[in-house]
Amino acid sequence: MDKQHECANREAVRRINAAEVVWKDVAIAGDVLPGFRGRMIGHAGPPIAWQRMAAPQRGGIIAAALFEGWAETPAEAEALLDAGEVALRPNNDLGAVNPMAGIMSPSAAVFVVQEARTGQTAISTLVEGRNPAQRFGSFDPETIARLRWLREVVAPVLGEAVRRAGGVPLLEIAAQAVQMGDDLHQRNTAATALLVKRLLPHLMRGTETTRDLRDGVATYLSEGNEQFFLNLGMAAAKATMRTIEGLPDCTLVSAMARNGVELGIKVAGLGDRWFTGPAQIVRGTYFAGFGPDDAQRDIGDSAIMETLGVGYFALACAGPAFPLLGVSSQQSAVEALLAMRRIAAGESERFRVPALDFAPLPLGIDVRKVAETGIPPGIATGIAHKAFGVGRMIGAGLVQAPLEPFVQAAQVFAETARLPR
């Protein structure tokens, strides 16, 4: 690798390792994102037109139109979208990341996180908590009512608690959770428990809300919501990766996201350009009554966790998640880790593998190494039902990213290297 790329990548790894990300507040998306106003919706993955979107993403956007009051019925919402009267933007282009369909509208309640050293911020929507859900494409009345409850009840209560706590250090919690069996993408049980433990005293001492409301939010946090940390972890990863955006000559992936049709990446040294390839089929475990014929192709912004060096990169830490993800043995998880080392730019100073004498996890997906080795990054993820309006998670598993976007990006660096400096 050329010296300028090596120097840039070392600096990128240093910045990622040095990041200190704090959950600062809960707010309304349109109040914290400049320009996110009017009839505009954020979605997971790279740019895509309404007509090409996968069914879960289309359903989630209809839910957003109903939630915002732009339409009274699903049919009215579809008519608005067919007419091009709603602007659609990738979340990553807005400074946000959201799971699965990834739908975010201006009135949505969002977590606000900040990287303390640089001031870089990122947001993610509040966790819905159960099926059916907007993030899987549901637009039924129960889903819309829950979105309003999150905005009107949960957001003010959680916002008061996190402000009272003076913020919550997310990467500190994440590092501890990896030692407790989380991969931080598909298993967040330990991270959620650690977060709730830290937040609960401030939640229950709240003064601006009634005891009944605080009790309801405490129940939301603690019962059947083991993935609560995921959205916060995604925002923490986004804020961290924003610290390397625009770093000249850096060949590391700064964003990786899927929309159910394509997977797209951004590369730190190549600006805001998206490089894309076809979304792949997830292989794993299905819930009772569902199978591969029901599955949507890979979807969601949550692959930002793999850019941080967790998720698939941390499978060897996450034995409790093996049955859900379809991992056959600890040895196969270690082999996955070793493969990711071959495409990584460095090592994590934060995330370590207890089963390997606390060896560091690989860190930083280098597009040139992916292109040279032919080893694609793996992703640990959920599986959404592919049918329009079903709006359910039906399983979870592992998927390999397509090679095309990494090869495309590496080629740009190769062509640039031939130009006179």
N, C-alpha and C positions, 0 to 999 in steps of 0.2 A: 504494500500500500504506500502511496506517495506520502512524503513527510508532512505536507500540509494537512492531509486527511488524518493522519495519526495524531498530530497535535490538536486538531479541532475535536476529534473524538475523545481524546483524553480530557480535554476541557469539558466536554459535554458530560462525560461520566462523573467528573468532579462536581459539576453543578447538580446533577441528579442526586448524588450521594449527600450533598450538602443541604438539600432542600429541607425546609421546616414548614410544614403546612398546617394551618390552624383553621378549624371550623369556626367562623366568625359570627354567622347570623343565619336567620331564615327570613326570606323576603319574597316579593312578587317579581317574576322574571322581567316584566316590562319596566320595573323601577330600577333595576340594576344593570340591564344590558342596554347600552346606547343604541338607539335606532330600532329596538325591538318593540315596535308599536303597530297599531292598526291590525289589519288582517294579514298577519305574518305568523308562520308556524315553523319551528325547528324540527328536524327529523334526524334519525340515526344514519350513519354512513356517509358516503360521498354524494355529490349532487345527483339528483334523479328527478325526472319529470313525473307529474301526477299519473299520467297514463301508463307509465312503466313500473310503478311501484308494486311491491308485493302486497298481498291482501292484508296482512296484519298492519302494515304501515298505513294503508288506505283507511282501514277501520279506525286506527288510532287518530288519524287526522279528522275523520268525521266526528269522533268523540270530542276533539278539541273545538271544532266549530259549534257543536251543541253546547259545550261547557261555556264558551265565550258568549253565547247568545247571538251568533251570526246567523244561525238557522234554527228553526223549530223542530225539524224532522230530519232523519238521515237523508231522505230524498232531496230536501232543500240544500243540505250540506253538499251532497254530491254535485248538484247543479252549480253551486258556487265554484267548486273546484274544477269542474269540467269547463266552466267559462273563464278560468284563469284569474278569478277575483281574489285568490288567496296566494300570497307569496310564500314559497317553500325554500328553506335554507338549511344546509347541514348544520347540526348543532356545533360541530367543531369549528366552523367558520365564525360562530358567534361567541366562542369562549365557553362552550357548554359541552357536556356529555350526558347521555341518558341511555338507559338499558333497552334492549330489544327494539321495538319499533321506534323508541326514542322520542316520542312526540312531546313537544313543549310549546305552549302558547303564551301570549303576554300576561294573562291573568293567573298563570300557574304558580303555585308555591314552590320555592326552590331553596336548596341549601347554598350558602355562600361561603366559599373557602378562599384562603389567601396564603401564598408562599411568603413567609415573613421576611426573608432576606432581600427579595426583589420587589415585593408588592404585587406580583402576578396573581390574578384571581381566576376562579372558575366556578361554575355553578352546575347543579344537577337537580332534577325534580325530586320531590319527596316520594318515598317508597309507598306504593299503593297497598302492598301487603298480602294480597290474595287473588285467586281467580274468581271470576273473569276480571280482566284489567285492561286499561287503555294501552299499556306497554305491549300487550299481546294482541291488540286489535279490537277489543270490545268497545262498543258504543251503546250498551244497554242502559236503561235508566239508573240501575244500581251503580254502574261505573261512573256516570256523570255526578250522581249524588255524592259518591266518595271523593271525587276530585274537588267538589265544593266544600266538603267537610275538611279535607286537608288544608285548603286555602283559608277557610273561615275559623276553624277551631285549632287544628294541629299546629299550623304555622305560627300563630301568635304565642301559643303556649311554649313551643319548642324554642322560638326566638328569644323569649324572655329568659328561659332557662340557660341557653348557651351564652347569652350576654351576661347573665349573673355569674356564670362560671368563668368569665373572662376569656372565653374561647376554649376549644378542645384540640389538643395536638393529635392530629390524625395519623401521621406516619409513625409516631411512637406507639400508638395502639396497634397499628398494622404489623409492626415488627414483632411485638409480643404475641399477637394472634398467630403468626406463622409458626412460632415455637409451640403453639397449642393445637396445631392440626388444620389450620385454614390455608387454602391456596389464595384467598382474597378475591377470587373471581366467582367460582361457583359454590364455595363454602366460606361463609362469613360468620359462622356460629360463635366462635370465640371473640372475634372482633366486635360483634354486636353486643355480646355480654359485657365485655370490657367497657364499651362506650356507654351502655345503659348504667353500669355501676358508677361511672364517673359523673354522669349527668343527673341521675335520679335525685340526689340530695338537693340540687338546685331547682329541679322541676317541682319537687314537693314543697319547697319554701317559697314558691312564687306568690307574689302579692297582687298582680294585675288580673288574675283570673280566678274563677271560683274553684273550690275543691273538686266539684264534680267534673269539671272540664279537665283538671290536672289528672284525676284518676282515670278518665277515659283515654288520655294520651299515654299515661303510664301503661295501660293495658295494651294499647296499640303497639308500643315499643317492645313489650315483653311476651306477648302471646302470638305464636305462629308467624313471627316476623323475623326469622333468623337471618334473613338477607338484608336487614335494615342498613347495615354498614356499607353495602355494596355501592349505593349511589354516592355516599360520602367518599368512599375510597376512590371511585371513578373521578370525582371532582378533584380529590387530592392528587391523583395521578396526572390529570390534565393540567393543574396549576404547576406541578413539577415539570412536566414536559414543555410547558410554555417558556421555561427558563432557558431552553436550548434553541427555541425557534429563531431563525435568522442567523444562526452561528455560521459564518462563512466556512466552506469546505467540509462541514460536518455531514457525514453520511448515515447518521442515525435516524431511525423512524421517530418522528415527534407525535404522530397521530396514526391510529389504525382503527378503522370502523367499517361496518357492514350494513347494507340496507335490505338484505334479502335477495338482491339481484347481483350486486357487485360488492367486493371488498375494495376499499380505497386506503391508501397511505399518503401521508405527508412526510417530507424529509426535512430535517432541520436546516440544511444548507441550500434548500431549493425553494424556499418561500412558501406561498400559499397553494402551489400547484398540487392537484390530486393525481395520483397514479392508480389505475384500477385494473382489476381482473375479476373473473366470475366468482360469485359466492358459492361456497362448497356445501356438501351435505354433512351434517353433524352425525357422528357415530357414537352411540352410547346406550343409555338405559331409558326405556319408555315406561311411563306410568300405565297402570292397568287399563286396558281398553283401547290403547293407542299403539301405533307402530310406525315404521318408516314411511308408509304411504300417506300418513297424516302430517308429515313434518315439513315445516318451512325451511328453506335454505338459511344458512348462517346469517344472523341479523343482530344489530346492536352496536352501540358505541363502546361497549364494555371491554373490547380488546385493548383499550387504553391501559388496562391493568397489565397486559403482557409487555407493553412498552416500558413499564416501570420495573419489569423483571419478576413479576409474580404470576398468578394464574397458572397456565400450563408450565411455565418456568419453575413453579414451586410445587409441582405434583408430588415430588419426593417428600415434601413436608406434610402432605394432606391425606394420610392413610384413611381417616374416617370418610373421605369423599370418594374413595375408590369404587365402591359398589354403584353409586349414582353415576359416576363418570365413565364406567365401563373399563376401569384400569385393572388389569389382570393380576398384577403383583407389584411389590415394592421394587423389584428388579426392573420391571418395565418402566416404572416412574423414574428411576435413576437413569435408565437409558435415554429417556426423553430429556432429562436435565443435561446429560452429556452432549446430546445433539444440539441443544440450544447454546451450549458453551461455544460450539464451533461457529456460530453466527453472531456471537455477542462481542461487543467492543471492550468490555471490562467486567468487573465483579462488583457486587453490591457490598457496601459496608454496613448495610442495615438488615438485610434478609439473609438468614443462614439456615442450613439444613441440619437439624439435630441428629438424624440418622447417619450422617456422613461426617461425624466429628465436627459439626458446626461449620462445614465448608460454606463459603459464600455462594449465593445464587448468581448466575450469569446476568449481566445487565447491559442493555443498549443493543437494539436490533440494528445491525449494520447491513445496509442494502447491498453493499459490494460483496460481503461475505456470503449473503444469501444467494446472490447471483453466481458466485464462484463455486460454492459447494453444492448448489441445488437443493439445499435443506430449507424448507419453508418454516416460518414460525408456527408453532401450535397454539391453539386457543382452547381454553376450557369454558364451556358455555351452556346455557339453557337451550331448549328446543321449543319453539312456538308452533301451535297448530297453523297449518297453511290456509285453512278455509276462511273466507271472508266473514267477519263478525263473530267467530267462535271465541276469540280472545282468551285463550288458555295456554299455559305452559303444559307441555305433555311429556317432558323428559329432560335429560341433560347428557352431555358427553363431550367429546373432543373433536376438533376439526383442524385441518391443516390449511393455512392461508394459500391462495394461489400464488405461483411464482411470478406471474406476469408483472405485477406492479413493481416488484423489487428489481426485476431485470430492467424494466423501463427506466427506473430511477438511476440504477447503476450505469446504464448507457448514457444518460445525460452527463454524469460525472466524467465518463470516459471521453465523451465528445468535447466537454469543456477543457479537459486536460490537454487536448491537442491544439487548443487555441493559444495564440501568443499572449503572454501576460504582460 
